[in-house]
Amino acid sequence: MALIDVEHLRKSFSIAIRQEGRLAALRSLVRRTYREVVAVDDVSFAVEAGEMVGYLGPNGAGKSTTMKMLTGILVPSGGRILVDGRDPHRQRTEHVRRIGVVFGQRTQLWWDLPTIESFELLRHIYQIPYERWRSNLTRFCDLLELQPFLATPVRQLSLGQRMRADLAAALLHDPAILFLDEPTIGLDVVARERIRAFLTQINREHGVTVILTTHDLGDIERLCQRVVLIDHGCVIYDGALAALRERYGRERALVVDLDPGGMHRPLDGLRQLAGVVALEQEGVRLRLVFDRHETTAAKVIAAVAEQTLVRDLTVEEPPIEGIVRAIYEAPRAGL
């Protein structure tokens, strides 16, 4: 059985309808009317132990609502969730002992206490044996470079420091699953890369299963081999990131640095090459965009090599941001 099994998950909320006009507003004080808003609608997926899965969608797609149901914060309106064989909201005490959670906009640390004291309180809350807690804390201090601010109150930490401390706090009790909601939001490049490297290591060396929601698709490319795309509460894609790029990222680019000392023939003939959709040249740099469904990089490279001397070349894959944006902008049919 999968470590996480979600079947036909649904979550709706009742929202009070605001009445226009003074009389209608007075009536609404006595008898309110509501409308149903469906945040998650018939979502199904499974996650095996040790996977790192990116759960993606635009604002309002239902990502955070799904995460809150998976962690037991929200009760589903319908469907079924099993996380490591447990129902998150019915067996919440047992459930939280086996998971770690990091919400980028919130902290589980005590705001006015030194960071180390938050870690000590979590040891008592989770009843972690001292030696195991000390061993984990030492390891996280090394991997996340926590030592310089262990004595600093949480409210004085920078955003990057707080996120690193939150990651350590979520993992002190050796959870099997880590749920991350926007863990790198607002971080600079150095802090973001440090957190990505840490997540890769705990997944590879300790088998921690990770589900990640983020708007930074660099996180997905760096961490995840599988993505689940959700839009308007429904799953529209579930599969390998490489397959997503192959299916929807039709255009690749060949960037060629020409040998400035060579004699070059006119390159206009490349424009008529099958599959080439654009050609740009600036000085000795040539950029050809081609359709991967109509030709291959090898054929384009061979055609360029026939007409000029090549010093260096690079094949660029389409950026994942563009692929995901194109999927959301495309009609739902055919996905």
Contacts in CASP RR format, 6 or more apart in sequence:
PFRMAT RR
TARGET T0000
AUTHOR 0000-0000-0000
METHOD contacts of the structure
MODEL  1
MALIDVEHLRKSFSIAIRQEGRLAALRSLVRRTYREVVAVDDVSFAVEAG
EMVGYLGPNGAGKSTTMKMLTGILVPSGGRILVDGRDPHRQRTEHVRRIG
VVFGQRTQLWWDLPTIESFELLRHIYQIPYERWRSNLTRFCDLLELQPFL
ATPVRQLSLGQRMRADLAAALLHDPAILFLDEPTIGLDVVARERIRAFLT
QINREHGVTVILTTHDLGDIERLCQRVVLIDHGCVIYDGALAALRERYGR
ERALVVDLDPGGMHRPLDGLRQLAGVVALEQEGVRLRLVFDRHETTAAKV
IAAVAEQTLVRDLTVEEPPIEGIVRAIYEAPRAGL
1 82 0 8 1.000
1 85 0 8 1.000
2 46 0 8 1.000
2 47 0 8 1.000
2 48 0 8 1.000
3 47 0 8 1.000
3 48 0 8 1.000
3 49 0 8 1.000
3 50 0 8 1.000
3 83 0 8 1.000
3 84 0 8 1.000
3 176 0 8 1.000
3 177 0 8 1.000
3 209 0 8 1.000
4 45 0 8 1.000
4 46 0 8 1.000
4 47 0 8 1.000
4 70 0 8 1.000
4 81 0 8 1.000
4 82 0 8 1.000
4 83 0 8 1.000
4 84 0 8 1.000
4 177 0 8 1.000
4 209 0 8 1.000
4 211 0 8 1.000
5 46 0 8 1.000
5 80 0 8 1.000
5 81 0 8 1.000
5 82 0 8 1.000
5 83 0 8 1.000
5 85 0 8 1.000
6 43 0 8 1.000
6 44 0 8 1.000
6 45 0 8 1.000
6 46 0 8 1.000
6 66 0 8 1.000
6 70 0 8 1.000
6 80 0 8 1.000
6 81 0 8 1.000
7 44 0 8 1.000
7 79 0 8 1.000
7 80 0 8 1.000
7 81 0 8 1.000
8 42 0 8 1.000
8 43 0 8 1.000
8 44 0 8 1.000
8 78 0 8 1.000
8 79 0 8 1.000
8 80 0 8 1.000
9 40 0 8 1.000
9 42 0 8 1.000
9 43 0 8 1.000
9 44 0 8 1.000
9 66 0 8 1.000
9 69 0 8 1.000
9 76 0 8 1.000
9 78 0 8 1.000
9 79 0 8 1.000
9 80 0 8 1.000
9 81 0 8 1.000
10 38 0 8 1.000
10 40 0 8 1.000
10 41 0 8 1.000
10 42 0 8 1.000
10 43 0 8 1.000
10 76 0 8 1.000
10 77 0 8 1.000
10 78 0 8 1.000
10 79 0 8 1.000
11 38 0 8 1.000
11 39 0 8 1.000
11 40 0 8 1.000
11 65 0 8 1.000
11 66 0 8 1.000
11 69 0 8 1.000
11 74 0 8 1.000
11 76 0 8 1.000
11 77 0 8 1.000
11 78 0 8 1.000
12 36 0 8 1.000
12 37 0 8 1.000
12 38 0 8 1.000
12 39 0 8 1.000
12 77 0 8 1.000
13 36 0 8 1.000
13 37 0 8 1.000
13 39 0 8 1.000
14 34 0 8 1.000
14 35 0 8 1.000
14 36 0 8 1.000
14 37 0 8 1.000
15 34 0 8 1.000
15 35 0 8 1.000
15 36 0 8 1.000
15 37 0 8 1.000
16 28 0 8 1.000
16 32 0 8 1.000
16 33 0 8 1.000
16 34 0 8 1.000
17 28 0 8 1.000
17 32 0 8 1.000
17 33 0 8 1.000
17 34 0 8 1.000
17 35 0 8 1.000
18 28 0 8 1.000
19 25 0 8 1.000
19 27 0 8 1.000
19 28 0 8 1.000
19 33 0 8 1.000
38 233 0 8 1.000
39 60 0 8 1.000
39 62 0 8 1.000
39 65 0 8 1.000
39 233 0 8 1.000
40 62 0 8 1.000
40 65 0 8 1.000
40 66 0 8 1.000
40 69 0 8 1.000
40 76 0 8 1.000
40 233 0 8 1.000
41 232 0 8 1.000
41 233 0 8 1.000
41 234 0 8 1.000
42 234 0 8 1.000
43 66 0 8 1.000
43 230 0 8 1.000
43 233 0 8 1.000
43 234 0 8 1.000
43 235 0 8 1.000
44 235 0 8 1.000
45 228 0 8 1.000
45 235 0 8 1.000
45 238 0 8 1.000
47 53 0 8 1.000
47 209 0 8 1.000
47 211 0 8 1.000
48 209 0 8 1.000
49 176 0 8 1.000
49 207 0 8 1.000
49 209 0 8 1.000
50 203 0 8 1.000
50 207 0 8 1.000
50 208 0 8 1.000
50 209 0 8 1.000
50 210 0 8 1.000
51 209 0 8 1.000
51 210 0 8 1.000
51 226 0 8 1.000
52 199 0 8 1.000
52 203 0 8 1.000
52 209 0 8 1.000
52 210 0 8 1.000
52 212 0 8 1.000
52 223 0 8 1.000
52 224 0 8 1.000
52 225 0 8 1.000
52 226 0 8 1.000
53 210 0 8 1.000
53 211 0 8 1.000
53 212 0 8 1.000
53 224 0 8 1.000
53 226 0 8 1.000
53 227 0 8 1.000
53 228 0 8 1.000
54 211 0 8 1.000
54 212 0 8 1.000
54 213 0 8 1.000
54 214 0 8 1.000
54 220 0 8 1.000
54 223 0 8 1.000
54 224 0 8 1.000
54 226 0 8 1.000
54 227 0 8 1.000
54 228 0 8 1.000
55 63 0 8 1.000
55 66 0 8 1.000
55 67 0 8 1.000
55 211 0 8 1.000
55 212 0 8 1.000
55 213 0 8 1.000
55 227 0 8 1.000
55 228 0 8 1.000
55 230 0 8 1.000
56 63 0 8 1.000
56 213 0 8 1.000
56 214 0 8 1.000
56 217 0 8 1.000
56 220 0 8 1.000
56 227 0 8 1.000
56 228 0 8 1.000
56 229 0 8 1.000
56 230 0 8 1.000
56 324 0 8 1.000
57 63 0 8 1.000
57 213 0 8 1.000
57 229 0 8 1.000
57 230 0 8 1.000
57 231 0 8 1.000
57 324 0 8 1.000
57 328 0 8 1.000
58 231 0 8 1.000
58 328 0 8 1.000
61 230 0 8 1.000
61 231 0 8 1.000
61 232 0 8 1.000
61 233 0 8 1.000
62 230 0 8 1.000
62 233 0 8 1.000
63 181 0 8 1.000
63 213 0 8 1.000
63 230 0 8 1.000
64 181 0 8 1.000
64 213 0 8 1.000
65 74 0 8 1.000
66 230 0 8 1.000
67 179 0 8 1.000
67 181 0 8 1.000
67 211 0 8 1.000
67 213 0 8 1.000
68 74 0 8 1.000
69 75 0 8 1.000
69 76 0 8 1.000
69 81 0 8 1.000
69 88 0 8 1.000
69 89 0 8 1.000
70 81 0 8 1.000
70 83 0 8 1.000
70 88 0 8 1.000
70 179 0 8 1.000
70 211 0 8 1.000
71 88 0 8 1.000
71 95 0 8 1.000
71 96 0 8 1.000
71 99 0 8 1.000
71 101 0 8 1.000
71 179 0 8 1.000
72 88 0 8 1.000
72 89 0 8 1.000
72 92 0 8 1.000
72 95 0 8 1.000
72 96 0 8 1.000
74 89 0 8 1.000
75 89 0 8 1.000
76 89 0 8 1.000
81 87 0 8 1.000
81 88 0 8 1.000
83 95 0 8 1.000
83 98 0 8 1.000
83 99 0 8 1.000
83 177 0 8 1.000
84 95 0 8 1.000
84 98 0 8 1.000
84 176 0 8 1.000
84 177 0 8 1.000
86 94 0 8 1.000
86 95 0 8 1.000
86 98 0 8 1.000
87 95 0 8 1.000
88 95 0 8 1.000
97 126 0 8 1.000
97 173 0 8 1.000
97 175 0 8 1.000
98 175 0 8 1.000
98 176 0 8 1.000
98 177 0 8 1.000
99 175 0 8 1.000
99 176 0 8 1.000
99 177 0 8 1.000
99 178 0 8 1.000
99 179 0 8 1.000
100 170 0 8 1.000
100 171 0 8 1.000
100 173 0 8 1.000
100 175 0 8 1.000
100 177 0 8 1.000
100 178 0 8 1.000
100 179 0 8 1.000
101 108 0 8 1.000
101 170 0 8 1.000
101 178 0 8 1.000
101 179 0 8 1.000
101 181 0 8 1.000
102 108 0 8 1.000
102 163 0 8 1.000
102 166 0 8 1.000
102 167 0 8 1.000
102 170 0 8 1.000
102 178 0 8 1.000
102 179 0 8 1.000
102 180 0 8 1.000
102 181 0 8 1.000
102 183 0 8 1.000
103 181 0 8 1.000
103 182 0 8 1.000
104 163 0 8 1.000
104 166 0 8 1.000
104 181 0 8 1.000
104 182 0 8 1.000
104 183 0 8 1.000
104 185 0 8 1.000
105 181 0 8 1.000
105 182 0 8 1.000
105 185 0 8 1.000
107 154 0 8 1.000
107 162 0 8 1.000
107 166 0 8 1.000
108 118 0 8 1.000
108 122 0 8 1.000
108 166 0 8 1.000
108 169 0 8 1.000
108 170 0 8 1.000
109 115 0 8 1.000
109 118 0 8 1.000
109 154 0 8 1.000
109 162 0 8 1.000
109 165 0 8 1.000
109 166 0 8 1.000
109 169 0 8 1.000
110 117 0 8 1.000
110 118 0 8 1.000
110 121 0 8 1.000
110 154 0 8 1.000
111 153 0 8 1.000
111 154 0 8 1.000
111 155 0 8 1.000
112 153 0 8 1.000
112 154 0 8 1.000
112 155 0 8 1.000
113 121 0 8 1.000
113 153 0 8 1.000
113 154 0 8 1.000
114 150 0 8 1.000
114 151 0 8 1.000
114 152 0 8 1.000
114 153 0 8 1.000
114 154 0 8 1.000
115 146 0 8 1.000
115 149 0 8 1.000
115 150 0 8 1.000
115 151 0 8 1.000
115 152 0 8 1.000
115 153 0 8 1.000
115 154 0 8 1.000
115 157 0 8 1.000
115 165 0 8 1.000
116 150 0 8 1.000
116 151 0 8 1.000
118 154 0 8 1.000
118 165 0 8 1.000
118 169 0 8 1.000
119 133 0 8 1.000
119 137 0 8 1.000
119 168 0 8 1.000
119 169 0 8 1.000
119 172 0 8 1.000
122 128 0 8 1.000
122 169 0 8 1.000
122 172 0 8 1.000
122 173 0 8 1.000
123 130 0 8 1.000
123 133 0 8 1.000
123 172 0 8 1.000
126 172 0 8 1.000
126 173 0 8 1.000
128 136 0 8 1.000
128 172 0 8 1.000
128 173 0 8 1.000
132 174 0 8 1.000
133 172 0 8 1.000
136 171 0 8 1.000
136 172 0 8 1.000
136 174 0 8 1.000
137 168 0 8 1.000
137 172 0 8 1.000
140 146 0 8 1.000
140 167 0 8 1.000
140 168 0 8 1.000
140 171 0 8 1.000
140 172 0 8 1.000
141 147 0 8 1.000
141 150 0 8 1.000
141 168 0 8 1.000
143 198 0 8 1.000
143 201 0 8 1.000
144 164 0 8 1.000
144 165 0 8 1.000
144 167 0 8 1.000
144 168 0 8 1.000
144 194 0 8 1.000
144 195 0 8 1.000
144 198 0 8 1.000
145 164 0 8 1.000
145 194 0 8 1.000
146 164 0 8 1.000
146 165 0 8 1.000
146 168 0 8 1.000
149 157 0 8 1.000
149 161 0 8 1.000
149 165 0 8 1.000
152 161 0 8 1.000
154 162 0 8 1.000
154 165 0 8 1.000
157 165 0 8 1.000
159 186 0 8 1.000
159 187 0 8 1.000
159 191 0 8 1.000
160 187 0 8 1.000
160 188 0 8 1.000
160 191 0 8 1.000
163 183 0 8 1.000
163 184 0 8 1.000
163 187 0 8 1.000
163 191 0 8 1.000
163 195 0 8 1.000
164 191 0 8 1.000
164 194 0 8 1.000
164 195 0 8 1.000
164 198 0 8 1.000
167 183 0 8 1.000
167 195 0 8 1.000
167 198 0 8 1.000
167 199 0 8 1.000
170 178 0 8 1.000
171 178 0 8 1.000
171 202 0 8 1.000
171 208 0 8 1.000
175 208 0 8 1.000
176 208 0 8 1.000
176 209 0 8 1.000
177 208 0 8 1.000
177 209 0 8 1.000
177 210 0 8 1.000
177 211 0 8 1.000
178 199 0 8 1.000
178 202 0 8 1.000
178 208 0 8 1.000
178 209 0 8 1.000
178 210 0 8 1.000
178 211 0 8 1.000
179 211 0 8 1.000
180 199 0 8 1.000
180 210 0 8 1.000
180 211 0 8 1.000
180 212 0 8 1.000
180 213 0 8 1.000
180 214 0 8 1.000
181 213 0 8 1.000
182 213 0 8 1.000
182 214 0 8 1.000
182 215 0 8 1.000
183 195 0 8 1.000
183 212 0 8 1.000
183 214 0 8 1.000
183 219 0 8 1.000
184 191 0 8 1.000
184 192 0 8 1.000
184 195 0 8 1.000
184 196 0 8 1.000
184 214 0 8 1.000
184 216 0 8 1.000
184 219 0 8 1.000
185 214 0 8 1.000
185 215 0 8 1.000
185 216 0 8 1.000
187 195 0 8 1.000
192 216 0 8 1.000
192 219 0 8 1.000
196 219 0 8 1.000
196 222 0 8 1.000
196 223 0 8 1.000
199 210 0 8 1.000
199 223 0 8 1.000
200 222 0 8 1.000
200 223 0 8 1.000
202 208 0 8 1.000
203 209 0 8 1.000
203 210 0 8 1.000
203 223 0 8 1.000
210 223 0 8 1.000
212 219 0 8 1.000
212 220 0 8 1.000
212 223 0 8 1.000
212 224 0 8 1.000
214 220 0 8 1.000
217 319 0 8 1.000
217 320 0 8 1.000
217 321 0 8 1.000
217 324 0 8 1.000
218 320 0 8 1.000
220 227 0 8 1.000
220 241 0 8 1.000
220 320 0 8 1.000
221 241 0 8 1.000
221 320 0 8 1.000
224 241 0 8 1.000
225 240 0 8 1.000
225 241 0 8 1.000
225 242 0 8 1.000
226 238 0 8 1.000
226 239 0 8 1.000
226 240 0 8 1.000
226 241 0 8 1.000
227 237 0 8 1.000
227 238 0 8 1.000
227 239 0 8 1.000
227 240 0 8 1.000
227 241 0 8 1.000
227 244 0 8 1.000
228 235 0 8 1.000
228 237 0 8 1.000
228 238 0 8 1.000
228 239 0 8 1.000
229 235 0 8 1.000
229 236 0 8 1.000
229 237 0 8 1.000
229 238 0 8 1.000
229 324 0 8 1.000
229 327 0 8 1.000
230 236 0 8 1.000
231 328 0 8 1.000
231 332 0 8 1.000
236 327 0 8 1.000
236 332 0 8 1.000
236 335 0 8 1.000
237 244 0 8 1.000
237 327 0 8 1.000
237 335 0 8 1.000
241 320 0 8 1.000
244 320 0 8 1.000
244 323 0 8 1.000
245 317 0 8 1.000
245 318 0 8 1.000
245 320 0 8 1.000
245 323 0 8 1.000
246 292 0 8 1.000
248 323 0 8 1.000
248 326 0 8 1.000
248 327 0 8 1.000
249 292 0 8 1.000
249 318 0 8 1.000
249 323 0 8 1.000
249 326 0 8 1.000
250 291 0 8 1.000
250 292 0 8 1.000
250 293 0 8 1.000
250 318 0 8 1.000
251 277 0 8 1.000
251 289 0 8 1.000
251 290 0 8 1.000
251 291 0 8 1.000
251 292 0 8 1.000
251 318 0 8 1.000
252 289 0 8 1.000
252 290 0 8 1.000
252 292 0 8 1.000
252 297 0 8 1.000
252 315 0 8 1.000
252 316 0 8 1.000
252 317 0 8 1.000
252 318 0 8 1.000
253 287 0 8 1.000
253 288 0 8 1.000
253 289 0 8 1.000
253 290 0 8 1.000
253 315 0 8 1.000
253 316 0 8 1.000
254 287 0 8 1.000
254 288 0 8 1.000
254 290 0 8 1.000
254 297 0 8 1.000
254 300 0 8 1.000
254 301 0 8 1.000
254 304 0 8 1.000
254 313 0 8 1.000
254 314 0 8 1.000
254 315 0 8 1.000
254 316 0 8 1.000
255 285 0 8 1.000
255 286 0 8 1.000
255 287 0 8 1.000
255 313 0 8 1.000
255 314 0 8 1.000
255 315 0 8 1.000
255 316 0 8 1.000
256 285 0 8 1.000
256 286 0 8 1.000
256 287 0 8 1.000
256 288 0 8 1.000
256 304 0 8 1.000
256 308 0 8 1.000
256 310 0 8 1.000
256 312 0 8 1.000
256 313 0 8 1.000
257 284 0 8 1.000
257 285 0 8 1.000
257 286 0 8 1.000
257 310 0 8 1.000
257 311 0 8 1.000
257 312 0 8 1.000
257 313 0 8 1.000
258 264 0 8 1.000
258 283 0 8 1.000
258 284 0 8 1.000
258 285 0 8 1.000
258 286 0 8 1.000
258 308 0 8 1.000
258 309 0 8 1.000
258 310 0 8 1.000
258 311 0 8 1.000
259 284 0 8 1.000
259 308 0 8 1.000
259 309 0 8 1.000
259 310 0 8 1.000
259 311 0 8 1.000
260 284 0 8 1.000
260 311 0 8 1.000
261 309 0 8 1.000
262 308 0 8 1.000
262 309 0 8 1.000
263 309 0 8 1.000
264 307 0 8 1.000
264 308 0 8 1.000
264 309 0 8 1.000
265 307 0 8 1.000
265 308 0 8 1.000
267 279 0 8 1.000
267 281 0 8 1.000
267 286 0 8 1.000
267 304 0 8 1.000
267 307 0 8 1.000
267 308 0 8 1.000
269 307 0 8 1.000
270 276 0 8 1.000
270 279 0 8 1.000
270 288 0 8 1.000
270 303 0 8 1.000
270 304 0 8 1.000
270 307 0 8 1.000
271 279 0 8 1.000
273 290 0 8 1.000
273 295 0 8 1.000
273 299 0 8 1.000
273 300 0 8 1.000
273 303 0 8 1.000
274 294 0 8 1.000
274 295 0 8 1.000
275 290 0 8 1.000
275 291 0 8 1.000
275 294 0 8 1.000
275 295 0 8 1.000
276 288 0 8 1.000
276 289 0 8 1.000
276 290 0 8 1.000
276 295 0 8 1.000
276 300 0 8 1.000
277 289 0 8 1.000
277 290 0 8 1.000
277 291 0 8 1.000
278 287 0 8 1.000
278 288 0 8 1.000
278 289 0 8 1.000
279 286 0 8 1.000
279 287 0 8 1.000
279 288 0 8 1.000
279 289 0 8 1.000
280 286 0 8 1.000
280 287 0 8 1.000
281 287 0 8 1.000
284 311 0 8 1.000
286 304 0 8 1.000
288 300 0 8 1.000
288 304 0 8 1.000
290 297 0 8 1.000
290 300 0 8 1.000
297 315 0 8 1.000
301 310 0 8 1.000
301 313 0 8 1.000
304 310 0 8 1.000
304 313 0 8 1.000
327 335 0 8 1.000
END
